[in-house]
Amino acid sequence: MPGLFSPLTVKGLTFASRIVMPPMANNMAPPDGSVTDRHIEHYTARAGHDVALIMVEHSYVRRDGRAGERQLGIYDDALVPGLRRLATAIKAAGSLVGIQITHCGSRTTEAVIGRRPRGPSDVIVPGDKEAPDPFPAEELPDIVRAFGAAAVRAVEAGFDLVQIHGAHGYLLNQFMSPYTNHRDDEYGGSPANRLRLPLEVVDELRRRVGPDYCLSYRLGSDDMLEGGLHLANAQCATPHLVAKGIDLIDVSGGLLGSRPPHLQGQVGYFVPLAEGIKAITGVPVCVAGGITNPEYADKIIREGRTDLVAVGRALLADQAWARRAREAVGGRPG
Ligand SMILES: Cc1cc2nc3c(=O)[nH]c(=O)nc-3n(C[C@H](O)[C@H](O)[C@H](O)COP(=O)(O)O)c2cc1C
């Protein structure tokens, strides 16, 4: 069986190892959401060193999809030169580079977006402060187009892959979740209707970027909330996402965020979800969540429970994590 340092090819992209740096917002952007030298330093410090893929943090596709004031943006063509500088620098440092594109839906505030937050319904995500208005159905095609335009910008900027953010309680997770989606139009009321907007987004991206470009989806596979979406629902959604053109599923969860407090301290806390998603279609999967130990990371690859491991906070703390991992597991190939 392949191990942590076995290469993997997904949609023509060769991953030199199975180690991914997952998207992690670092709030370094100026108010227009553009790339700064600090972004370049932050990411290039972690590129190479046996990290196969660096995922650039969640970047908003429309101004009203911004979760925070210092978030990175991909909502305007004027941002492409900066994004190109970032993608080029990460590739030159020795990793593949992807970017996560997002709309935060209701998970923002009026102070950040200059208008009342909107989501599928007027349901507040627990812990958030401002109750949202429901998005009118007529506006959803615009959201879909904004995701597509953002993906085209990512391609123009030289990113190797684009990831759609469908987790952590942001817009597409809100639409998929029965907790936050109480609509009674064609975008709610049944699992198929709740999946409609995510599928329209995938369809649009595939149409805009062509058949050969690698598309990933960060799938909120369990809201970890009573009344929310659970693994069985995510398993039903997966074949549809794949049929529309997703090449890689990045398994995550948590409607309230990627690090549910009750799971902290648990090693590989979303690995069972990854296994559950992988079992459905065999589509390559990546998983993050409490993976800090190289032997454990190697083991879950060898056991076929996941294809890629994403190492977030451990890579923030130690930029040479992957090099040390190679020393620890001996760089054993497959
Ligand atoms: C500071 C920070 C920022 C994050 N930002 C994002 C993000 O922009 N998009 C996303 O999908 N997940 C984000 N996450 C979640 C991580 O990608 C990852 O799923 C999570 O940290 C669990 O992995 P870990 O235990 O290896 O850190 C963030 C996590 C941290 C710690």
The ligand as an SDF file (V2000), in Angstrom:
LIG
                    3D

 31 33  0  0  0  0  0  0  0  0999 V2000
   -6.2070   29.8070   11.9010 C   0  0  0  0  0  0  0  0  0  0  0  0
   -7.0730   28.8690   11.1040 C   0  0  0  0  0  0  0  0  0  0  0  0
   -7.7270   29.3430    9.9720 C   0  0  0  0  0  0  0  0  0  0  0  0
   -8.5270   28.4770    9.2210 C   0  0  0  0  0  0  0  0  0  0  0  0
   -9.0980   28.9260    8.0430 N   0  0  0  0  0  0  0  0  0  0  0  0
   -9.7540   28.0660    7.2430 C   0  0  0  0  0  0  0  0  0  0  0  0
  -10.1780   28.4490    5.9450 C   0  0  0  0  0  0  0  0  0  0  0  0
   -9.9000   29.5540    5.4750 O   0  0  0  0  0  0  0  0  0  0  0  0
  -10.8870   27.5440    5.2210 N   0  0  0  0  0  0  0  0  0  0  0  0
  -11.1560   26.2840    5.6920 C   0  0  0  0  0  0  0  0  0  0  0  0
  -11.8050   25.4910    4.9940 O   0  0  0  0  0  0  0  0  0  0  0  0
  -10.7040   25.8800    6.8920 N   0  0  0  0  0  0  0  0  0  0  0  0
  -10.0000   26.7210    7.6550 C   0  0  0  0  0  0  0  0  0  0  0  0
   -9.4580   26.2820    8.8370 N   0  0  0  0  0  0  0  0  0  0  0  0
   -9.5850   24.8460    9.2010 C   0  0  0  0  0  0  0  0  0  0  0  0
   -8.3440   24.0600    8.7830 C   0  0  0  0  0  0  0  0  0  0  0  0
   -8.2310   24.0120    7.3770 O   0  0  0  0  0  0  0  0  0  0  0  0
   -8.3850   22.6170    9.3430 C   0  0  0  0  0  0  0  0  0  0  0  0
   -9.4990   21.9620    8.8150 O   0  0  0  0  0  0  0  0  0  0  0  0
   -8.4610   22.6040   10.8560 C   0  0  0  0  0  0  0  0  0  0  0  0
   -7.5010   23.4850   11.4390 O   0  0  0  0  0  0  0  0  0  0  0  0
   -8.2310   21.1940   11.4150 C   0  0  0  0  0  0  0  0  0  0  0  0
   -6.9820   20.7110   11.0330 O   0  0  0  0  0  0  0  0  0  0  0  0
   -5.7250   20.6950   12.0890 P   0  0  0  0  0  0  0  0  0  0  0  0
   -6.1780   19.9520   13.2950 O   0  0  0  0  0  0  0  0  0  0  0  0
   -4.6120   19.9980   11.3430 O   0  0  0  0  0  0  0  0  0  0  0  0
   -5.3850   22.1180   12.4030 O   0  0  0  0  0  0  0  0  0  0  0  0
   -8.6880   27.1340    9.6210 C   0  0  0  0  0  0  0  0  0  0  0  0
   -8.0330   26.6760   10.7740 C   0  0  0  0  0  0  0  0  0  0  0  0
   -7.2260   27.5260   11.5050 C   0  0  0  0  0  0  0  0  0  0  0  0
   -6.4970   26.9840   12.7170 C   0  0  0  0  0  0  0  0  0  0  0  0
  1  2  1  0
  2  3  1  0
  2 30  2  0
  3  4  2  0
  4  5  1  0
  4 28  1  0
  5  6  2  0
  6  7  1  0
  6 13  1  0
  7  8  2  0
  7  9  1  0
  9 10  1  0
 10 11  2  0
 10 12  1  0
 12 13  2  0
 13 14  1  0
 14 15  1  0
 14 28  1  0
 15 16  1  0
 16 17  1  0
 16 18  1  0
 18 19  1  0
 18 20  1  0
 20 21  1  0
 20 22  1  0
 22 23  1  0
 23 24  1  0
 24 25  2  0
 24 26  1  0
 24 27  1  0
 28 29  2  0
 29 30  1  0
 30 31  1  0
M  END
$$$$
